[in-house]
Amino acid sequence: MAVPVISGGVISGQAALVNMAGWTWEDMAVKQTAAYVLNYPREPSFGFGGGGGRRCARGAATTPPPILGEASIHARNLGRAREIAARMRREAEAVGHRLGMAWADAGDSAIEWLEGGAGKGAVGLRKGAEAMESIPMTYEAAKLRRQLAGRLAEIGDREGALTELTRVYRVFGRLGARPELEKALHQFEEMGAEPQAAR
């Protein structure tokens, strides 16, 4: 088995899981979309490479903090997520790294929400989404706005939630981001709204 990858650009494309014992691509393809290939910029801060980052045995940079933070939040390891968000904020502020500060804002808001503060979480998610849009990091901003829609729905702001959800539905549709688009559609269904109204 192998996962051949391509390079070039920040988002290089998709990687497939292949069985090397085959004659045609149809015979060899175990999973056509096994991963998305991302190439993070090599910056000394945030451990992306250079002198400041930790290294693994083969010399490659370790997992970038935004991914570690998101994984910690999904695992509900809020202590670890809080440490990562604080580190990102500290290092981002030291060098004026807008994206790092936006990720830290997003992490803090997700932690606040998980600790029971949907209102504060909504404020932070909006701030993080706006910061990502100003960079522009459209996909990441839309993911935050999808979460914002959920928080707004939780606090009873149905109109605000549907406005945000309509916005992200259009962005994900334009980007062809099918998994996130399906999540947005599910949120529409949970709210008893018609997804067609967002088209």
FENLINRA-V169832 format. One record per residue. N is the residue number from 1. RES is the residue in three letters. PSI is psi as a letter, one per 20 degrees, with the letter a starting at -180 (999 if undefined). NEAR is the number of other ideal C-beta (glycine too) atoms within 12 Angstrom. Layout:
n | res | psi | near
N | RES | PSI | NEAR
N | RES | PSI | NEAR
//
This chain:
n | res | psi | near
1 | MET | q | 15
2 | ALA | q | 17
3 | VAL | n | 22
4 | PRO | q | 20
5 | VAL | q | 19
6 | ILE | r | 17
7 | SER | r | 13
8 | GLY | p | 11
9 | GLY | r | 13
10 | VAL | g | 19
11 | ILE | o | 22
12 | SER | h | 17
13 | GLY | b | 19
14 | GLN | q | 20
15 | ALA | q | 23
16 | ALA | q | 25
17 | LEU | p | 19
18 | VAL | q | 22
19 | ASN | p | 19
20 | MET | i | 16
21 | ALA | m | 11
22 | GLY | r | 14
23 | TRP | h | 9
24 | THR | r | 10
25 | TRP | h | 14
26 | GLU | h | 12
27 | ASP | h | 12
28 | MET | h | 20
29 | ALA | o | 22
30 | VAL | g | 20
31 | LYS | o | 16
32 | GLN | h | 15
33 | THR | n | 16
34 | ALA | h | 20
35 | ALA | r | 18
36 | TYR | p | 21
37 | VAL | o | 21
38 | LEU | p | 24
39 | ASN | o | 20
40 | TYR | q | 28
41 | PRO | q | 20
42 | ARG | n | 18
43 | GLU | q | 23
44 | PRO | h | 18
45 | SER | r | 31
46 | PHE | j | 37
47 | GLY | k | 30
48 | PHE | i | 32
49 | GLY | r | 22
50 | GLY | a | 17
51 | GLY | h | 13
52 | GLY | i | 21
53 | GLY | q | 24
54 | ARG | q | 20
55 | ARG | q | 16
56 | CYS | a | 12
57 | ALA | h | 7
58 | ARG | j | 7
59 | GLY | i | 10
60 | ALA | q | 17
61 | ALA | q | 26
62 | THR | r | 20
63 | THR | p | 22
64 | PRO | q | 31
65 | PRO | h | 39
66 | PRO | h | 41
67 | ILE | g | 24
68 | LEU | g | 26
69 | GLY | g | 38
70 | GLU | g | 27
71 | ALA | g | 19
72 | SER | h | 27
73 | ILE | g | 31
74 | HIS | h | 17
75 | ALA | i | 15
76 | ARG | k | 15
77 | ASN | m | 18
78 | LEU | h | 23
79 | GLY | g | 17
80 | ARG | g | 22
81 | ALA | g | 35
82 | ARG | g | 23
83 | GLU | g | 21
84 | ILE | g | 37
85 | ALA | g | 36
86 | ALA | g | 23
87 | ARG | g | 30
88 | MET | g | 39
89 | ARG | g | 31
90 | ARG | g | 19
91 | GLU | h | 29
92 | ALA | g | 28
93 | GLU | h | 17
94 | ALA | h | 16
95 | VAL | j | 20
96 | GLY | k | 12
97 | HIS | n | 27
98 | ARG | g | 23
99 | LEU | g | 35
100 | GLY | g | 40
101 | MET | h | 31
102 | ALA | g | 36
103 | TRP | g | 45
104 | ALA | g | 36
105 | ASP | g | 38
106 | ALA | g | 42
107 | GLY | g | 43
108 | ASP | g | 34
109 | SER | h | 38
110 | ALA | h | 39
111 | ILE | g | 33
112 | GLU | g | 29
113 | TRP | g | 32
114 | LEU | h | 28
115 | GLU | j | 19
116 | GLY | j | 14
117 | GLY | m | 20
118 | ALA | h | 27
119 | GLY | g | 21
120 | LYS | h | 23
121 | GLY | h | 33
122 | ALA | g | 32
123 | VAL | g | 22
124 | GLY | g | 33
125 | LEU | g | 44
126 | ARG | g | 31
127 | LYS | g | 28
128 | GLY | g | 45
129 | ALA | g | 37
130 | GLU | h | 25
131 | ALA | g | 28
132 | MET | h | 32
133 | GLU | h | 25
134 | SER | i | 18
135 | ILE | g | 21
136 | PRO | p | 17
137 | MET | m | 28
138 | THR | g | 24
139 | TYR | g | 28
140 | GLU | h | 37
141 | ALA | g | 35
142 | ALA | h | 35
143 | LYS | g | 35
144 | LEU | g | 42
145 | ARG | h | 42
146 | ARG | g | 37
147 | GLN | h | 40
148 | LEU | g | 42
149 | ALA | g | 42
150 | GLY | g | 35
151 | ARG | h | 36
152 | LEU | g | 31
153 | ALA | h | 27
154 | GLU | h | 26
155 | ILE | j | 22
156 | GLY | j | 14
157 | ASP | m | 22
158 | ARG | g | 21
159 | GLU | g | 15
160 | GLY | h | 25
161 | ALA | g | 33
162 | LEU | h | 28
163 | THR | g | 23
164 | GLU | g | 36
165 | LEU | h | 41
166 | THR | g | 30
167 | ARG | g | 28
168 | VAL | h | 40
169 | TYR | g | 34
170 | ARG | g | 24
171 | VAL | g | 31
172 | PHE | h | 31
173 | GLY | g | 21
174 | ARG | h | 16
175 | LEU | i | 22
176 | GLY | k | 13
177 | ALA | m | 25
178 | ARG | g | 14
179 | PRO | g | 17
180 | GLU | h | 31
181 | LEU | g | 28
182 | GLU | h | 17
183 | LYS | g | 25
184 | ALA | g | 39
185 | LEU | g | 28
186 | HIS | h | 19
187 | GLN | h | 34
188 | PHE | g | 30
189 | GLU | g | 16
190 | GLU | h | 19
191 | MET | j | 29
192 | GLY | k | 13
193 | ALA | q | 24
194 | GLU | o | 15
195 | PRO | h | 26
196 | GLN | h | 11
197 | ALA | i | 16
198 | ALA | i | 26
199 | ARG | 999 | 14
//
